[in-house]
Amino acid sequence: MIHEILPVGMLQCNCSIFGDEATREAIVIDPGDEIESILEVLQRHGLTVKAIVITHAHIDHIGGAQKMKRATGAPVYMNAADQELHQRLDLQAAWLGMPVPETGGIDVAARDGDTLVVGATEIHVMHTPGHTQGSICLWIPSEAKLVAGDTLFSR
Ligand SMILES: [Zn+2]
């Protein structure tokens, strides 16, 4: 499986792209910003985005989601417990001195136990509240990888 990690935006949130080599389907996790760079990587690998997944509604993780959605037509997945936080992106932007990103609703509620399928790979949604109420982790058993958003910080 193709896996690219790009640090994006002012806070250098890690955006992850997972792509299937055979079907060229992909998911993009946490497109916080710098959508052009993310699109470039997708294009380089010839990938089509099937889902945009947000680990939690902090601005550095969700800021570019609508732009990404417009560019790819893919639906946005997020846990519903972060809806309130999502609606206060204007406040988050003010705290950080950033421009307010375009906001849109979530298209698909990512729930604990849900499975996303990208080509031959299963990606499991785990609801892991703590960092935020609606934080999720994505577990990819066949790759032995966990995308934890901010649920786990380095160190
Ligand atoms: Zn966060």
Backbone and ligand atoms as CSV (ligand in chain L), in Angstrom:
chain,resi,resn,atom,element,x,y,z
A,1,MET,N,N,0.837,-1.193,0.000
A,1,MET,CA,C,0.000,0.000,0.000
A,1,MET,C,C,0.877,1.250,0.000
A,2,ILE,N,N,0.429,2.229,-0.743
A,2,ILE,CA,C,1.144,3.514,-0.765
A,2,ILE,C,C,0.795,4.275,0.511
A,3,HIS,N,N,1.793,4.795,1.215
A,3,HIS,CA,C,1.534,5.637,2.379
A,3,HIS,C,C,2.459,6.841,2.335
A,4,GLU,N,N,1.872,8.017,2.225
A,4,GLU,CA,C,2.651,9.252,2.226
A,4,GLU,C,C,2.209,10.103,3.408
A,5,ILE,N,N,3.174,10.697,4.089
A,5,ILE,CA,C,2.860,11.595,5.212
A,5,ILE,C,C,3.404,12.980,4.882
A,6,LEU,N,N,2.533,13.973,4.944
A,6,LEU,CA,C,2.963,15.349,4.667
A,6,LEU,C,C,2.647,16.243,5.855
A,7,PRO,N,N,3.646,16.877,6.430
A,7,PRO,CA,C,3.329,17.871,7.462
A,7,PRO,C,C,2.764,19.111,6.782
A,8,VAL,N,N,1.555,19.526,7.184
A,8,VAL,CA,C,0.912,20.668,6.528
A,8,VAL,C,C,0.517,21.758,7.519
A,9,GLY,N,N,0.545,22.990,7.033
A,9,GLY,CA,C,0.012,24.121,7.786
A,9,GLY,C,C,0.953,24.651,8.841
A,10,MET,N,N,0.471,25.697,9.500
A,10,MET,CA,C,1.245,26.422,10.509
A,10,MET,C,C,1.688,25.503,11.646
A,11,LEU,N,N,0.813,24.560,12.034
A,11,LEU,CA,C,1.129,23.672,13.150
A,11,LEU,C,C,1.723,22.343,12.679
A,12,GLN,N,N,1.966,22.245,11.370
A,12,GLN,CA,C,2.602,21.049,10.790
A,12,GLN,C,C,1.892,19.754,11.183
A,13,CYS,N,N,0.580,19.791,11.036
A,13,CYS,CA,C,-0.216,18.585,11.249
A,13,CYS,C,C,0.185,17.541,10.207
A,14,ASN,N,N,0.292,16.290,10.616
A,14,ASN,CA,C,0.632,15.230,9.672
A,14,ASN,C,C,-0.596,14.781,8.891
A,15,CYS,N,N,-0.576,15.073,7.615
A,15,CYS,CA,C,-1.636,14.569,6.738
A,15,CYS,C,C,-1.144,13.249,6.165
A,16,SER,N,N,-2.000,12.237,6.218
A,16,SER,CA,C,-1.619,10.916,5.706
A,16,SER,C,C,-2.449,10.568,4.480
A,17,ILE,N,N,-1.773,10.017,3.494
A,17,ILE,CA,C,-2.461,9.504,2.305
A,17,ILE,C,C,-2.191,8.007,2.236
A,18,PHE,N,N,-3.270,7.223,2.153
A,18,PHE,CA,C,-3.120,5.786,1.927
A,18,PHE,C,C,-3.740,5.456,0.584
A,19,GLY,N,N,-2.987,4.754,-0.257
A,19,GLY,CA,C,-3.495,4.426,-1.584
A,19,GLY,C,C,-3.274,2.964,-1.932
A,20,ASP,N,N,-4.211,2.409,-2.653
A,20,ASP,CA,C,-4.093,1.016,-3.086
A,20,ASP,C,C,-3.391,0.966,-4.443
A,21,GLU,N,N,-2.364,0.134,-4.536
A,21,GLU,CA,C,-1.578,0.060,-5.779
A,21,GLU,C,C,-2.388,-0.482,-6.949
A,22,ALA,N,N,-3.311,-1.376,-6.681
A,22,ALA,CA,C,-4.056,-1.997,-7.776
A,22,ALA,C,C,-5.224,-1.135,-8.239
A,23,THR,N,N,-6.059,-0.695,-7.311
A,23,THR,CA,C,-7.276,0.038,-7.707
A,23,THR,C,C,-7.045,1.543,-7.820
A,24,ARG,N,N,-5.942,2.021,-7.279
A,24,ARG,CA,C,-5.593,3.458,-7.239
A,24,ARG,C,C,-6.605,4.264,-6.417
A,25,GLU,N,N,-7.326,3.590,-5.523
A,25,GLU,CA,C,-8.206,4.296,-4.594
A,25,GLU,C,C,-7.365,4.794,-3.423
A,26,ALA,N,N,-7.813,5.903,-2.836
A,26,ALA,CA,C,-7.050,6.449,-1.711
A,26,ALA,C,C,-7.967,7.063,-0.667
A,27,ILE,N,N,-7.434,7.162,0.555
A,27,ILE,CA,C,-8.087,8.011,1.539
A,27,ILE,C,C,-7.058,9.041,2.006
A,28,VAL,N,N,-7.568,10.208,2.349
A,28,VAL,CA,C,-6.724,11.285,2.866
A,28,VAL,C,C,-7.162,11.550,4.294
A,29,ILE,N,N,-6.219,11.471,5.215
A,29,ILE,CA,C,-6.528,11.697,6.624
A,29,ILE,C,C,-5.942,13.036,7.071
A,30,ASP,N,N,-6.783,13.880,7.646
A,30,ASP,CA,C,-6.391,15.176,8.198
A,30,ASP,C,C,-5.727,16.149,7.205
A,31,PRO,N,N,-6.454,16.530,6.147
A,31,PRO,CA,C,-5.914,17.560,5.242
A,31,PRO,C,C,-6.084,18.939,5.870
A,32,GLY,N,N,-5.197,19.261,6.802
A,32,GLY,CA,C,-5.339,20.499,7.578
A,32,GLY,C,C,-5.177,21.748,6.755
A,33,ASP,N,N,-4.301,21.697,5.759
A,33,ASP,CA,C,-3.956,22.878,4.969
A,33,ASP,C,C,-3.110,22.406,3.776
A,34,GLU,N,N,-2.652,23.357,2.973
A,34,GLU,CA,C,-1.767,23.051,1.839
A,34,GLU,C,C,-2.337,21.965,0.924
A,35,ILE,N,N,-3.593,22.155,0.574
A,35,ILE,CA,C,-4.296,21.176,-0.255
A,35,ILE,C,C,-3.583,20.946,-1.590
A,36,GLU,N,N,-2.973,22.012,-2.128
A,36,GLU,CA,C,-2.272,21.868,-3.413
A,36,GLU,C,C,-1.172,20.810,-3.316
A,37,SER,N,N,-0.420,20.814,-2.212
A,37,SER,CA,C,0.665,19.828,-2.046
A,37,SER,C,C,0.096,18.423,-1.935
A,38,ILE,N,N,-1.030,18.299,-1.243
A,38,ILE,CA,C,-1.657,16.982,-1.077
A,38,ILE,C,C,-2.139,16.476,-2.444
A,39,LEU,N,N,-2.747,17.383,-3.208
A,39,LEU,CA,C,-3.247,17.003,-4.536
A,39,LEU,C,C,-2.103,16.586,-5.462
A,40,GLU,N,N,-0.961,17.253,-5.293
A,40,GLU,CA,C,0.216,16.929,-6.097
A,40,GLU,C,C,0.675,15.494,-5.851
A,41,VAL,N,N,0.694,15.112,-4.567
A,41,VAL,CA,C,1.117,13.750,-4.202
A,41,VAL,C,C,0.125,12.730,-4.767
A,42,LEU,N,N,-1.168,13.055,-4.668
A,42,LEU,CA,C,-2.199,12.158,-5.188
A,42,LEU,C,C,-2.020,11.961,-6.694
A,43,GLN,N,N,-1.742,13.071,-7.365
A,43,GLN,CA,C,-1.591,13.038,-8.807
A,43,GLN,C,C,-0.350,12.243,-9.211
A,44,ARG,N,N,0.720,12.437,-8.465
A,44,ARG,CA,C,1.975,11.739,-8.741
A,44,ARG,C,C,1.776,10.221,-8.705
A,45,HIS,N,N,0.913,9.768,-7.775
A,45,HIS,CA,C,0.660,8.330,-7.661
A,45,HIS,C,C,-0.549,7.880,-8.491
A,46,GLY,N,N,-1.222,8.818,-9.148
A,46,GLY,CA,C,-2.404,8.470,-9.935
A,46,GLY,C,C,-3.547,7.961,-9.077
A,47,LEU,N,N,-3.736,8.589,-7.921
A,47,LEU,CA,C,-4.752,8.122,-6.963
A,47,LEU,C,C,-6.040,8.928,-7.042
A,48,THR,N,N,-7.150,8.250,-6.806
A,48,THR,CA,C,-8.460,8.881,-6.721
A,48,THR,C,C,-8.931,8.808,-5.275
A,49,VAL,N,N,-9.308,9.952,-4.718
A,49,VAL,CA,C,-9.699,9.985,-3.308
A,49,VAL,C,C,-11.136,9.503,-3.136
A,50,LYS,N,N,-11.279,8.539,-2.261
A,50,LYS,CA,C,-12.562,7.921,-1.998
A,50,LYS,C,C,-13.181,8.503,-0.721
A,51,ALA,N,N,-12.337,8.887,0.223
A,51,ALA,CA,C,-12.821,9.435,1.491
A,51,ALA,C,C,-11.792,10.378,2.094
A,52,ILE,N,N,-12.328,11.411,2.739
A,52,ILE,CA,C,-11.502,12.356,3.497
A,52,ILE,C,C,-11.862,12.104,4.958
A,53,VAL,N,N,-10.886,11.699,5.746
A,53,VAL,CA,C,-11.178,11.323,7.130
A,53,VAL,C,C,-10.499,12.304,8.082
A,54,ILE,N,N,-11.288,12.818,9.027
A,54,ILE,CA,C,-10.784,13.792,9.988
A,54,ILE,C,C,-10.681,13.109,11.353
A,55,THR,N,N,-9.470,13.086,11.941
A,55,THR,CA,C,-9.325,12.406,13.246
A,55,THR,C,C,-9.991,13.186,14.360
A,56,HIS,N,N,-10.044,14.529,14.235
A,56,HIS,CA,C,-10.756,15.367,15.203
A,56,HIS,C,C,-10.838,16.786,14.655
A,57,ALA,N,N,-11.763,17.567,15.234
A,57,ALA,CA,C,-12.119,18.848,14.621
A,57,ALA,C,C,-11.242,20.026,15.048
A,58,HIS,N,N,-9.973,19.794,15.347
A,58,HIS,CA,C,-9.077,20.932,15.553
A,58,HIS,C,C,-8.678,21.485,14.180
A,59,ILE,N,N,-8.536,22.794,14.140
A,59,ILE,CA,C,-8.371,23.505,12.866
A,59,ILE,C,C,-7.188,22.993,12.049
A,60,ASP,N,N,-6.119,22.577,12.743
A,60,ASP,CA,C,-4.941,22.125,11.993
A,60,ASP,C,C,-5.177,20.773,11.311
A,61,HIS,N,N,-6.217,20.061,11.724
A,61,HIS,CA,C,-6.531,18.757,11.118
A,61,HIS,C,C,-7.661,18.849,10.101
A,62,ILE,N,N,-8.573,19.825,10.323
A,62,ILE,CA,C,-9.787,19.881,9.497
A,62,ILE,C,C,-9.813,21.090,8.554
A,63,GLY,N,N,-8.878,22.016,8.757
A,63,GLY,CA,C,-8.919,23.302,8.042
A,63,GLY,C,C,-9.064,23.215,6.526
A,64,GLY,N,N,-8.469,22.181,5.915
A,64,GLY,CA,C,-8.507,22.094,4.449
A,64,GLY,C,C,-9.554,21.130,3.916
A,65,ALA,N,N,-10.373,20.590,4.819
A,65,ALA,CA,C,-11.293,19.510,4.425
A,65,ALA,C,C,-12.258,19.915,3.309
A,66,GLN,N,N,-12.836,21.110,3.418
A,66,GLN,CA,C,-13.821,21.524,2.411
A,66,GLN,C,C,-13.177,21.759,1.052
A,67,LYS,N,N,-11.980,22.338,1.104
A,67,LYS,CA,C,-11.243,22.587,-0.137
A,67,LYS,C,C,-10.894,21.242,-0.800
A,68,MET,N,N,-10.495,20.309,0.032
A,68,MET,CA,C,-10.154,18.959,-0.442
A,68,MET,C,C,-11.384,18.292,-1.048
A,69,LYS,N,N,-12.511,18.476,-0.375
A,69,LYS,CA,C,-13.758,17.886,-0.848
A,69,LYS,C,C,-14.127,18.469,-2.215
A,70,ARG,N,N,-13.964,19.765,-2.354
A,70,ARG,CA,C,-14.300,20.407,-3.619
A,70,ARG,C,C,-13.389,19.921,-4.748
A,71,ALA,N,N,-12.120,19.727,-4.398
A,71,ALA,CA,C,-11.153,19.308,-5.418
A,71,ALA,C,C,-11.336,17.852,-5.840
A,72,THR,N,N,-11.859,17.017,-4.932
A,72,THR,CA,C,-11.888,15.577,-5.221
A,72,THR,C,C,-13.299,15.000,-5.307
A,73,GLY,N,N,-14.278,15.694,-4.741
A,73,GLY,CA,C,-15.648,15.168,-4.699
A,73,GLY,C,C,-15.852,14.099,-3.642
A,74,ALA,N,N,-14.830,13.818,-2.855
A,74,ALA,CA,C,-14.930,12.752,-1.840
A,74,ALA,C,C,-15.661,13.254,-0.594
A,75,PRO,N,N,-16.405,12.370,0.080
A,75,PRO,CA,C,-17.108,12.770,1.292
A,75,PRO,C,C,-16.171,12.913,2.491
A,76,VAL,N,N,-16.591,13.742,3.452
A,76,VAL,CA,C,-15.804,13.978,4.668
A,76,VAL,C,C,-16.365,13.125,5.807
A,77,TYR,N,N,-15.491,12.334,6.420
A,77,TYR,CA,C,-15.853,11.482,7.552
A,77,TYR,C,C,-15.306,12.101,8.833
A,78,MET,N,N,-16.166,12.173,9.855
A,78,MET,CA,C,-15.705,12.637,11.154
A,78,MET,C,C,-16.643,12.086,12.215
A,79,ASN,N,N,-16.171,11.967,13.444
A,79,ASN,CA,C,-17.048,11.499,14.519
A,79,ASN,C,C,-17.982,12.629,14.942
A,80,ALA,N,N,-19.252,12.292,15.132
A,80,ALA,CA,C,-20.275,13.298,15.413
A,80,ALA,C,C,-20.043,14.023,16.740
A,81,ALA,N,N,-19.310,13.409,17.657
A,81,ALA,CA,C,-19.076,14.049,18.955
A,81,ALA,C,C,-18.182,15.292,18.844
A,82,ASP,N,N,-17.555,15.503,17.695
A,82,ASP,CA,C,-16.740,16.708,17.494
A,82,ASP,C,C,-17.493,17.796,16.717
A,83,GLN,N,N,-18.772,17.592,16.531
A,83,GLN,CA,C,-19.573,18.535,15.751
A,83,GLN,C,C,-19.527,19.959,16.341
A,84,GLU,N,N,-19.633,20.031,17.659
A,84,GLU,CA,C,-19.671,21.339,18.317
A,84,GLU,C,C,-18.356,22.094,18.094
A,85,LEU,N,N,-17.275,21.345,18.254
A,85,LEU,CA,C,-15.932,21.893,18.033
A,85,LEU,C,C,-15.797,22.362,16.577
A,86,HIS,N,N,-16.324,21.573,15.692
A,86,HIS,CA,C,-16.283,21.862,14.260
A,86,HIS,C,C,-16.991,23.180,13.953
A,87,GLN,N,N,-18.094,23.431,14.706
A,87,GLN,CA,C,-18.857,24.656,14.465
A,87,GLN,C,C,-18.148,25.894,15.022
A,88,ARG,N,N,-17.089,25.675,15.821
A,88,ARG,CA,C,-16.357,26.818,16.373
A,88,ARG,C,C,-14.976,26.982,15.752
A,89,LEU,N,N,-14.868,26.668,14.504
A,89,LEU,CA,C,-13.593,26.846,13.811
A,89,LEU,C,C,-13.193,28.315,13.770
A,90,ASP,N,N,-14.197,29.210,13.804
A,90,ASP,CA,C,-13.905,30.648,13.810
A,90,ASP,C,C,-13.141,31.030,15.084
A,91,LEU,N,N,-13.565,30.430,16.223
A,91,LEU,CA,C,-12.884,30.696,17.499
A,91,LEU,C,C,-11.472,30.127,17.486
A,92,GLN,N,N,-11.355,28.900,16.997
A,92,GLN,CA,C,-10.037,28.260,16.916
A,92,GLN,C,C,-9.091,29.099,16.065
A,93,ALA,N,N,-9.616,29.630,14.968
A,93,ALA,CA,C,-8.806,30.455,14.075
A,93,ALA,C,C,-8.370,31.730,14.788
A,94,ALA,N,N,-9.288,32.325,15.556
A,94,ALA,CA,C,-8.985,33.565,16.277
A,94,ALA,C,C,-7.881,33.327,17.310
A,95,TRP,N,N,-7.965,32.206,18.046
A,95,TRP,CA,C,-6.942,31.896,19.050
A,95,TRP,C,C,-5.553,31.782,18.426
A,96,LEU,N,N,-5.513,31.223,17.246
A,96,LEU,CA,C,-4.232,30.962,16.595
A,96,LEU,C,C,-3.801,32.081,15.653
A,97,GLY,N,N,-4.687,33.079,15.476
A,97,GLY,CA,C,-4.378,34.167,14.562
A,97,GLY,C,C,-4.334,33.700,13.117
A,98,MET,N,N,-5.190,32.761,12.787
A,98,MET,CA,C,-5.229,32.224,11.425
A,98,MET,C,C,-6.510,32.678,10.734
A,99,PRO,N,N,-6.518,32.703,9.411
A,99,PRO,CA,C,-7.779,32.991,8.722
A,99,PRO,C,C,-8.790,31.876,8.993
A,100,VAL,N,N,-10.061,32.237,9.025
A,100,VAL,CA,C,-11.114,31.237,9.269
A,100,VAL,C,C,-11.266,30.382,8.018
A,101,PRO,N,N,-11.111,29.069,8.159
A,101,PRO,CA,C,-11.257,28.223,6.972
A,101,PRO,C,C,-12.715,28.067,6.582
A,102,GLU,N,N,-12.910,27.677,5.365
A,102,GLU,CA,C,-14.240,27.354,4.875
A,102,GLU,C,C,-14.765,26.176,5.701
A,103,THR,N,N,-16.005,26.258,6.150
A,103,THR,CA,C,-16.537,25.138,6.929
A,103,THR,C,C,-17.729,24.518,6.212
A,104,GLY,N,N,-17.886,23.262,6.417
A,104,GLY,CA,C,-19.018,22.545,5.837
A,104,GLY,C,C,-19.379,21.458,6.812
A,105,GLY,N,N,-20.490,20.850,6.634
A,105,GLY,CA,C,-20.876,19.785,7.541
A,105,GLY,C,C,-20.055,18.549,7.283
A,106,ILE,N,N,-20.246,17.547,8.129
A,106,ILE,CA,C,-19.620,16.269,7.831
A,106,ILE,C,C,-20.602,15.473,6.978
A,107,ASP,N,N,-20.083,14.676,6.098
A,107,ASP,CA,C,-20.939,13.899,5.195
A,107,ASP,C,C,-21.259,12.536,5.775
A,108,VAL,N,N,-20.286,11.953,6.438
A,108,VAL,CA,C,-20.476,10.620,7.008
A,108,VAL,C,C,-19.962,10.635,8.445
A,109,ALA,N,N,-20.804,10.161,9.374
A,109,ALA,CA,C,-20.376,10.082,10.768
A,109,ALA,C,C,-19.489,8.847,10.928
A,110,ALA,N,N,-18.240,9.062,11.332
A,110,ALA,CA,C,-17.314,7.947,11.553
A,110,ALA,C,C,-17.541,7.428,12.970
A,111,ARG,N,N,-18.023,6.203,13.063
A,111,ARG,CA,C,-18.353,5.631,14.368
A,111,ARG,C,C,-17.398,4.516,14.742
A,112,ASP,N,N,-17.277,4.292,16.038
A,112,ASP,CA,C,-16.440,3.215,16.542
A,112,ASP,C,C,-16.862,1.900,15.897
A,113,GLY,N,N,-15.915,1.162,15.371
A,113,GLY,CA,C,-16.222,-0.137,14.777
A,113,GLY,C,C,-16.487,-0.076,13.275
A,114,ASP,N,N,-16.607,1.146,12.725
A,114,ASP,CA,C,-16.790,1.261,11.270
A,114,ASP,C,C,-15.530,0.800,10.534
A,115,THR,N,N,-15.733,0.324,9.325
A,115,THR,CA,C,-14.596,-0.091,8.506
A,115,THR,C,C,-14.653,0.619,7.164
A,116,LEU,N,N,-13.522,1.206,6.786
A,116,LEU,CA,C,-13.393,1.796,5.451
A,116,LEU,C,C,-12.566,0.828,4.622
A,117,VAL,N,N,-12.940,0.654,3.374
A,117,VAL,CA,C,-12.188,-0.258,2.531
A,117,VAL,C,C,-11.544,0.534,1.394
A,118,VAL,N,N,-10.221,0.404,1.284
A,118,VAL,CA,C,-9.480,1.053,0.205
A,118,VAL,C,C,-8.789,-0.057,-0.573
A,119,GLY,N,N,-9.287,-0.338,-1.748
A,119,GLY,CA,C,-8.761,-1.478,-2.503
A,119,GLY,C,C,-8.918,-2.731,-1.671
A,120,ALA,N,N,-7.786,-3.383,-1.375
A,120,ALA,CA,C,-7.823,-4.638,-0.625
A,120,ALA,C,C,-7.609,-4.419,0.873
A,121,THR,N,N,-7.526,-3.157,1.291
A,121,THR,CA,C,-7.139,-2.866,2.668
A,121,THR,C,C,-8.312,-2.377,3.507
A,122,GLU,N,N,-8.422,-2.938,4.694
A,122,GLU,CA,C,-9.448,-2.493,5.633
A,122,GLU,C,C,-8.846,-1.499,6.618
A,123,ILE,N,N,-9.597,-0.433,6.842
A,123,ILE,CA,C,-9.172,0.592,7.796
A,123,ILE,C,C,-10.273,0.703,8.852
A,124,HIS,N,N,-9.889,0.446,10.093
A,124,HIS,CA,C,-10.882,0.396,11.158
A,124,HIS,C,C,-10.924,1.698,11.950
A,125,VAL,N,N,-12.145,2.156,12.216
A,125,VAL,CA,C,-12.336,3.378,13.000
A,125,VAL,C,C,-12.471,3.000,14.471
A,126,MET,N,N,-11.665,3.655,15.312
A,126,MET,CA,C,-11.773,3.469,16.758
A,126,MET,C,C,-12.081,4.828,17.382
A,127,HIS,N,N,-13.158,4.898,18.147
A,127,HIS,CA,C,-13.487,6.161,18.827
A,127,HIS,C,C,-12.645,6.235,20.095
A,128,THR,N,N,-11.784,7.246,20.181
A,128,THR,CA,C,-10.853,7.362,21.307
A,128,THR,C,C,-10.952,8.755,21.924
A,129,PRO,N,N,-12.084,9.054,22.602
A,129,PRO,CA,C,-12.244,10.396,23.182
A,129,PRO,C,C,-11.157,10.674,24.217
A,130,GLY,N,N,-10.813,11.929,24.365
A,130,GLY,CA,C,-9.764,12.320,25.313
A,130,GLY,C,C,-9.177,13.645,24.870
A,131,HIS,N,N,-8.418,13.611,23.788
A,131,HIS,CA,C,-7.877,14.861,23.233
A,131,HIS,C,C,-9.032,15.786,22.850
A,132,THR,N,N,-10.044,15.222,22.194
A,132,THR,CA,C,-11.342,15.873,22.015
A,132,THR,C,C,-12.396,14.778,22.198
A,133,GLN,N,N,-13.653,15.199,22.362
A,133,GLN,CA,C,-14.744,14.236,22.555
A,133,GLN,C,C,-14.882,13.261,21.385
A,134,GLY,N,N,-14.636,13.783,20.205
A,134,GLY,CA,C,-14.890,12.975,19.012
A,134,GLY,C,C,-13.629,12.454,18.341
A,135,SER,N,N,-12.514,12.415,19.068
A,135,SER,CA,C,-11.266,11.929,18.456
A,135,SER,C,C,-11.394,10.474,18.033
A,136,ILE,N,N,-10.905,10.188,16.854
A,136,ILE,CA,C,-10.854,8.799,16.403
A,136,ILE,C,C,-9.417,8.437,16.024
A,137,CYS,N,N,-9.132,7.137,16.092
A,137,CYS,CA,C,-7.875,6.603,15.575
A,137,CYS,C,C,-8.230,5.676,14.428
A,138,LEU,N,N,-7.325,5.561,13.475
A,138,LEU,CA,C,-7.539,4.657,12.344
A,138,LEU,C,C,-6.500,3.556,12.411
A,139,TRP,N,N,-6.983,2.344,12.457
A,139,TRP,CA,C,-6.116,1.171,12.632
A,139,TRP,C,C,-6.136,0.364,11.339
A,140,ILE,N,N,-4.940,0.124,10.830
A,140,ILE,CA,C,-4.817,-0.610,9.566
A,140,ILE,C,C,-4.031,-1.883,9.844
A,141,PRO,N,N,-4.727,-2.958,10.200
A,141,PRO,CA,C,-4.049,-4.187,10.632
A,141,PRO,C,C,-3.058,-4.735,9.608
A,142,SER,N,N,-3.437,-4.725,8.321
A,142,SER,CA,C,-2.556,-5.341,7.322
A,142,SER,C,C,-1.248,-4.568,7.145
A,143,GLU,N,N,-1.231,-3.311,7.571
A,143,GLU,CA,C,-0.022,-2.495,7.482
A,143,GLU,C,C,0.639,-2.347,8.845
A,144,ALA,N,N,-0.031,-2.840,9.879
A,144,ALA,CA,C,0.399,-2.634,11.265
A,144,ALA,C,C,0.629,-1.151,11.543
A,145,LYS,N,N,-0.358,-0.326,11.126
A,145,LYS,CA,C,-0.228,1.119,11.325
A,145,LYS,C,C,-1.449,1.670,12.043
A,146,LEU,N,N,-1.190,2.626,12.907
A,146,LEU,CA,C,-2.262,3.329,13.609
A,146,LEU,C,C,-2.084,4.826,13.342
A,147,VAL,N,N,-3.135,5.443,12.815
A,147,VAL,CA,C,-3.101,6.911,12.656
A,147,VAL,C,C,-3.916,7.458,13.818
A,148,ALA,N,N,-3.244,8.149,14.733
A,148,ALA,CA,C,-3.866,8.480,16.014
A,148,ALA,C,C,-4.250,9.944,16.153
A,149,GLY,N,N,-4.070,10.742,15.087
A,149,GLY,CA,C,-4.396,12.160,15.212
A,149,GLY,C,C,-3.558,12.756,16.325
A,150,ASP,N,N,-4.208,13.438,17.282
A,150,ASP,CA,C,-3.483,13.973,18.431
A,150,ASP,C,C,-3.743,13.151,19.683
A,151,THR,N,N,-4.373,11.984,19.530
A,151,THR,CA,C,-4.631,11.147,20.693
A,151,THR,C,C,-3.301,10.706,21.307
A,152,LEU,N,N,-2.313,10.467,20.451
A,152,LEU,CA,C,-0.951,10.198,20.925
A,152,LEU,C,C,-0.058,11.306,20.387
A,153,PHE,N,N,0.656,11.980,21.259
A,153,PHE,CA,C,1.643,12.963,20.828
A,153,PHE,C,C,3.018,12.300,20.861
A,154,SER,N,N,3.930,12.749,20.025
A,154,SER,CA,C,5.271,12.181,20.088
A,154,SER,C,C,5.866,12.539,21.444
A,155,ARG,N,N,6.627,11.656,22.023
A,155,ARG,CA,C,7.215,11.741,23.373
A,155,ARG,C,C,6.114,11.654,24.432
L,1,ZN,ZN,ZN,-5.731,18.459,18.219
